[in-house]
Amino acid sequence: IFKNLGSYDEAIQAFSEGRLLPGIINNKSLDQEFINNIAYLRVVKNNLIKNSLEFTPLSQVPSSVLKEIDDEFSLWRSNLNI
């Protein structure tokens, strides 16, 4: 919902708080999914700011910016495996 509104700070906060739920705390793979989502949202937010598109809903982000986002997030994920 927050991504659809362009409210990335709120989305990051929701995932951050979600990591504290009892079912997440003891589940490393599920916690990692929350971490991945937080990282993705931060990449989205930073790229939107860089491209003067703050608060743009994800569905309205230009494809060129989505490619930048995907490339940066892929790089982040590849660095996790080092």
C-alpha positions as CSV (number, residue, x, y, z in Angstrom):
1,I,0.0,0.0,0.0
2,F,2.7,2.4,0.9
3,K,4.7,1.8,-2.3
4,N,1.5,2.5,-4.3
5,L,1.2,5.8,-2.5
6,G,4.9,6.7,-2.9
7,S,5.3,6.6,0.9
8,Y,8.6,4.8,1.0
9,D,9.6,6.0,4.5
10,E,6.4,4.5,5.9
11,A,6.9,1.3,4.0
12,I,10.5,1.0,5.4
13,Q,9.1,1.6,8.9
14,A,6.4,-1.0,8.5
15,F,9.0,-3.6,7.4
16,S,11.3,-2.6,10.2
17,E,8.6,-3.0,12.8
18,G,7.5,-6.3,11.2
19,R,11.0,-7.7,11.9
20,L,10.1,-7.5,15.6
21,L,7.1,-9.8,15.3
22,P,7.5,-13.1,17.2
23,G,7.2,-15.2,14.0
24,I,10.0,-13.3,12.3
25,I,12.5,-13.1,15.1
26,N,13.1,-16.8,15.2
27,N,12.9,-17.4,11.4
28,K,16.2,-16.3,9.7
29,S,15.0,-16.8,6.1
30,L,11.8,-14.8,6.7
31,D,13.8,-12.1,8.5
32,Q,16.2,-12.0,5.5
33,E,13.2,-11.3,3.2
34,F,12.2,-8.4,5.4
35,I,15.8,-7.1,5.2
36,N,15.8,-7.5,1.4
37,N,12.5,-5.6,1.2
38,I,13.9,-2.8,3.4
39,A,17.0,-2.6,1.3
40,Y,15.0,-2.5,-2.0
41,L,12.8,0.3,-0.6
42,R,15.8,2.3,0.4
43,V,17.3,1.8,-3.1
44,V,14.0,2.9,-4.6
45,K,13.7,6.0,-2.4
46,N,17.3,7.1,-3.0
47,N,17.0,6.7,-6.8
48,L,13.8,8.6,-6.9
49,I,15.4,11.4,-4.9
50,K,18.4,11.4,-7.3
51,N,16.0,11.6,-10.3
52,S,13.8,14.3,-8.7
53,L,10.8,11.9,-8.5
54,E,10.3,11.8,-4.7
55,F,7.0,10.3,-3.6
56,T,6.3,8.8,-7.0
57,P,4.2,5.6,-6.7
58,L,6.3,2.6,-7.8
59,S,3.8,1.9,-10.6
60,Q,4.5,5.3,-12.1
61,V,8.3,5.2,-12.0
62,P,9.8,5.5,-15.5
63,S,11.3,2.3,-16.9
64,S,14.8,3.9,-17.1
65,V,14.7,4.6,-13.3
66,L,13.4,1.2,-12.6
67,K,16.4,-0.3,-14.4
68,E,18.7,1.9,-12.2
69,I,16.9,0.6,-9.2
70,D,17.0,-3.1,-10.3
71,D,20.7,-2.8,-11.2
72,E,21.6,-1.2,-7.8
73,F,19.6,-3.7,-5.9
74,S,21.1,-6.6,-7.8
75,L,24.6,-5.3,-6.9
76,W,23.6,-5.0,-3.3
77,R,22.3,-8.6,-3.3
78,S,25.5,-9.9,-5.0
79,N,27.6,-8.2,-2.3
80,L,25.7,-10.3,0.3
81,N,27.2,-13.4,-1.1
82,I,30.8,-12.3,-0.7
